[in-house]
């Protein structure tokens, strides 16, 4: 069977046996997913690429001991942890209701499968969004002002 037809579990099993081709397939399947989680949080293509690289390096480095019940959620958590590490913030325990939401969507995910961002990180994202919004508003004001002059 072609490796592109392998399930995530089959790929993970092969990766545990040091199969680099299975790892390449896993990377091809999920790098965009990891990128889509990291980029909105760091708003830098270079940093995002570094985070994507770090996520998959971490996955490869831990291949012998991987115990993953649902790969997308595991990658979500690993990506958020890499973002947190990049920002120098300490991750803290996830709120109980957030766990319930994920577990309700994916009953096969356990609480230990992932960690999520801290309240400090949430505040950072909100502040980052506010700064982006203010910058965008200034740009529109400048454009409007220049059009009125011209």
N, C-alpha and C positions, 0 to 999 in steps of 0.2 A: 504494500500500500504506500502511496506517495505521502511524504511527511506533511504536505499541505492539508491532507485529509484527517490528520491526527486530531483527536480532541485535546482540549487543554490539559486534561489529566494525563493523557498519553504523552504529550510533550513534556510535562513536568517529570514524569517517570523517566523518560529518556534523558532529560537534563540531569537528573540525579545520578545517571550513569555516565556523566561527562560528555554527552552527545552535543557537540557544538552546532551541528546542523539543526537539531531540534531547537536549540537556543536561538539560532538565527530566525527560524520560523516564528517562534514566540515573540521575538523582537519585532519582526515585520507585522505581526498581528496586532501588537499592542502599543507600539511607540506613539502613534497618533493619539491614542486614548490617554497615555501618560502626559503627552504634550498638552492636550486640551485641559487637563487638570492643573498643570503647573503654570502655563502662560498667563491666565487671567489673574493669578496670584502674585506673580513677580513682574509682569509687564516688560519683560526683556527677553528678546529672542536668544541672546547668548546665554543668559542664566538658565532659561528654559531648556536649552540644548544640554547644558551641563547637568541639570537635574534629571533629564531623561537618561543621560548616560549613567549617572550615579544610581538611579533606580535599577537599571538593568545590570550594572556591575554588582550591586548588592545582591540582586537575585542570583547571579552566577556564583558569587562568593559563598552564598548560603545554600547552594544547590543540594549538598549532601544531607542537610538537615531540614529541608523544606517540608512543612506540613501545612498545606493550603487546601481549604475546602472550597473556596470560590475565588478564582484568580482575579477577576476584575476588581473585586472589593479589596483584595490583598494589594493589588497595584495602586488603588486609590490611596490606601493607608500609607504605603511606602512612599508614594509621591508627596503626600501631605507632610510626612515626616522629613523628607528631603527639603521641602520648602521651609519647614520650621527650622531645620538645621542651618539652612542657608541664611535665614534671617536672625539666627542666633537666639531664638526663643526656645524655652523649655516646653515640650508638650506635656499636657496634663490629662488626667483621666477624662474620658468622654462622658457627657451627660447621659443619664439613664434613658431619657426619652429619645435621644438620637439613636442609641443602640436599638431601641424597640422599633424605630422606623426602618432601619436597615434590615433587621432580623425579620420584620413583617414582610418586607419585599423579597428577602432571600432567606427562607427558614433554615437553609443549610449553612449559613454563615454563623460562626460563633463569635462571642464577645472578644475572644483573644485573637481573632483574625486581623484586627486593625486597630489603629489608634487614630485620633482625629485632632484637628488643630485646637489650640488653646484659646481662651477668651481674649488674651492679649493679641493673638494673631488675627482673630475676628476684628478687633478694634483697629489693627493695623490695616486690614483690607478695606474697612469702611473709610478710614482716613485717606488711604491711597485713592479710593474711588472719589472721595470729596475733592481731593487735590486735582484729579484728572478732570472732574466736572467743572471746577473753577477755571482751570486752564482753558477748557473748551469754551466756556462762557466768555472769557476774555478774548479769545480768538474771534468768536462771532461778533462781539462788540466792536473790536478793531476793524473787522471786515465791513460791518455796517457803517461805522464811522467814516471809513475811507470811501465807501460808495456814496455817502452823502456829500462829501467834500468834492469828489470827482465828477 
